[in-house]
Amino acid sequence: MADVRVRCVSKQPRQDPHHGITHLGGEGWNWTRQQVVVSIEAGTNTFYTLVAGTRADVGVVNGPNGKYVRTYADGKWNDNLLALPECVTA
């Protein structure tokens, strides 16, 4: 199992609080949200963010519109993923 750092996210439209993240990425990778969900649930990889020196693990949440990803740190679910920059594709 790899412990993978998430460094960016793609969200359309970026500032819309009602629509979710579509892709997560890092050094050399850019996966759909669904690929990350499947990987976490299968135990293939763990994912985390590092914002202002604080690690937050990425987990899967069952929402009213299906599964989505969210970070968890210090015993609380939070929105550290939205603090990350937009993924840039070449």
Sequence and secondary structure as in RCSB ss.txt:
>XXXX:A:sequence
MADVRVRCVSKQPRQDPHHGITHLGGEGWNWTRQQVVVSIEAGTNTFYTLVAGTRADVGVVNGPNGKYVRTYADG
KWNDNLLALPECVTA
>XXXX:A:secstr
 EEEE  EEEESSTT TTS EEEEEETTEEEEHHHHHHHHHHTSEEEEEEETTEEEEEEEEEETTEEEEEEEETT
EEE GGGGS B    
